[in-house]
């Protein structure tokens, strides 16, 4: 099946992947746009895993102030080279993530950063809310509630506010695939006017 240039351009516009990658994905899926996107996302994951061990010491420190000066965010995002730090794809990613933090107020970067005592406390609260026929069912339902908790409080697990079909981690993976460099969200701080005074 011949893949039209328009279809390749549409996939490229939606994913940011290279023209040859888009053409190959569309050829593999006989022109199915949805399946081609899945192939490109999986390819991005494999690229990201290969880049993960590489040292990222360049990057950007960025800030974002929203709501008439009532919410502010400061973030450090690292990459491998100064060239990528100046790249528009990287800069847009950093800006998007600062807006995500301002809007969604994550408490932690990832579930690995959530202290054990917080997880234990939340598990106990969830367990007290559940009526289960067996201990196995109770554990399964507590784990489901914990997954929802992580999606709420961990930046990398939150749905991306500009595209709720992907998480911030998946967005990060796509940027790694596009830039071909390891990219790490190192740290962030969110300030809300008067929050500590309440």
C-alpha positions, 0 to 999 in steps of 0.5 A: 500500500502506498502511503500518501505524503499528507498522511505522513505529514499528519502523523509527523505533526501529531508526534514530532517524529522524523519523516522516515520513522512516520513513513515506516510506522504507517507502512507497518500498519497499512496506513492506520494512524492510531496504530502508527502512533503506538509504534512510534511511542514504543520506539520512543520508549526503547530510545529513552531506555538506551539514553537513560544511563547517559550523563545529563549535566546541561539544560535549563532552569526556568520559571513560570508565574501564573494567576496574576502572581499568585502561583509560581514554579521554578524547575531544573531540567537537564540534558546532555548538551548545550545544543539541545538545551537551546533546541525549541522542542526542549524549551517547549517541553520545559515550559509545558512542564512548568505550566503542568506543575502550576496547574496540577501541584504535584508533590513529588517527581515520581513514585520512587520519591514518595516517602514510605511513611506517606505510602503507609499512611495512605494505604491505611486510610484506603484500607479503612475505606474498603469493605472487602470479602478477602484480604487479597481483594482488599490488597488489590483495591488498596493498590488500585487506589495507590495508583490513583494517588500516585497519578495525582501527586507524582509529576511523571504519572500525571496526565499531561494537561495539554493532551490527557491521553499521555502522561508527563513521563510519556511526553518526556520519552517522546522528547528524548526520542526527538532530541536523541539525548537523555533528559531528566527533570531534576527538581522543581518547586511550586509556590502558592501565595499564602499557602504556608500561612493557612 
